[in-house]
Amino acid sequence: MTLLFFPDWVDGLPSDFLLLHFFVGAIIFPFNMIHAKARKIDSQNPQEAANGYKNSDNSTFFGYEQIN
């Protein structure tokens, strides 16, 4: 199927194709996992998410910090 779109790949996969898969696996996939977890936490605590977790317990870090 790949040869339909990239006919010059008969000798093997080029390095940019491998780098693209590394980028997806090393950056995009973990970002999606972290983003999904953050959305789940925000949906479980809608009031805290609305005010930026300012009233939450400071012993756990939710990713929101107030800069003075």
ZAFILUM-461918 format. One record per residue (C-alpha): x, y, z. Coordinates in pm, 1 decimal, decimal comma, padded with zeros to 6 digits. Layout:
<u = X; v = Y; w = Z> $
...
***
This chain:
<u = 00000,0; v = 00000,0; w = 00000,0> $
<u = 00286,1; v = 00237,2; w = 00080,4> $
<u = 00434,5; v = 00187,3; w = -00266,9> $
<u = 00123,5; v = 00345,0; w = -00420,3> $
<u = 00209,5; v = 00677,9; w = -00259,7> $
<u = 00590,0; v = 00646,5; w = -00233,1> $
<u = 00714,9; v = 00436,5; w = -00527,1> $
<u = 01081,7; v = 00516,0; w = -00462,2> $
<u = 01077,1; v = 00319,8; w = -00134,1> $
<u = 01143,8; v = -00018,9; w = -00295,5> $
<u = 01495,7; v = -00033,9; w = -00144,7> $
<u = 01378,4; v = 00028,1; w = 00210,0> $
<u = 01238,2; v = 00300,8; w = 00427,0> $
<u = 01414,7; v = 00637,6; w = 00417,5> $
<u = 01548,5; v = 00787,3; w = 00736,3> $
<u = 01291,4; v = 01069,8; w = 00741,6> $
<u = 01011,6; v = 00812,1; w = 00755,7> $
<u = 01176,6; v = 00649,5; w = 01058,0> $
<u = 01227,8; v = 00989,0; w = 01219,4> $
<u = 00860,2; v = 01066,0; w = 01167,1> $
<u = 00761,5; v = 00748,7; w = 01350,5> $
<u = 01006,0; v = 00828,6; w = 01629,9> $
<u = 00850,2; v = 01175,6; w = 01661,3> $
<u = 00499,3; v = 01026,9; w = 01682,8> $
<u = 00606,4; v = 00765,4; w = 01936,9> $
<u = 00827,2; v = 00985,5; w = 02152,3> $
<u = 00635,8; v = 01314,9; w = 02149,9> $
<u = 00280,0; v = 01297,6; w = 02019,0> $
<u = 00172,1; v = 00974,2; w = 02190,2> $
<u = 00291,7; v = 01074,6; w = 02542,1> $
<u = 00144,0; v = 01423,2; w = 02494,4> $
<u = -00193,8; v = 01269,2; w = 02413,9> $
<u = -00174,0; v = 01047,3; w = 02723,3> $
<u = -00088,5; v = 01342,3; w = 02951,4> $
<u = -00355,1; v = 01560,2; w = 02789,9> $
<u = -00621,5; v = 01291,3; w = 02835,6> $
<u = -00528,1; v = 01247,5; w = 03203,6> $
<u = -00541,3; v = 01624,2; w = 03260,7> $
<u = -00884,4; v = 01647,4; w = 03097,0> $
<u = -01006,6; v = 01358,6; w = 03313,0> $
<u = -00886,0; v = 01531,0; w = 03631,5> $
<u = -01044,3; v = 01858,6; w = 03519,7> $
<u = -01375,8; v = 01687,7; w = 03443,9> $
<u = -01376,1; v = 01527,7; w = 03788,8> $
<u = -01306,8; v = 01864,8; w = 03956,6> $
<u = -01485,7; v = 02128,0; w = 03742,8> $
<u = -01497,7; v = 02391,1; w = 04017,5> $
<u = -01127,2; v = 02358,6; w = 04096,0> $
<u = -01039,7; v = 02367,4; w = 03726,1> $
<u = -01243,2; v = 02686,0; w = 03685,5> $
<u = -01037,5; v = 02875,6; w = 03944,5> $
<u = -00702,2; v = 02723,4; w = 03847,3> $
<u = -00675,0; v = 02487,3; w = 04147,4> $
<u = -00599,2; v = 02780,8; w = 04379,3> $
<u = -00801,0; v = 02632,3; w = 04668,3> $
<u = -00664,0; v = 02281,4; w = 04637,9> $
<u = -00417,7; v = 02108,8; w = 04866,4> $
<u = -00062,3; v = 02227,7; w = 04796,0> $
<u = 00093,5; v = 01888,0; w = 04867,8> $
<u = -00000,3; v = 01763,8; w = 04519,2> $
<u = 00091,0; v = 01939,6; w = 04197,9> $
<u = -00177,3; v = 01978,1; w = 03930,9> $
<u = 00035,6; v = 02171,4; w = 03683,1> $
<u = -00095,6; v = 02514,7; w = 03772,4> $
<u = 00127,9; v = 02763,4; w = 03952,2> $
<u = 00052,0; v = 03122,2; w = 04033,5> $
<u = 00341,4; v = 03352,3; w = 03941,7> $
<u = 00390,3; v = 03639,1; w = 04185,2> $
***
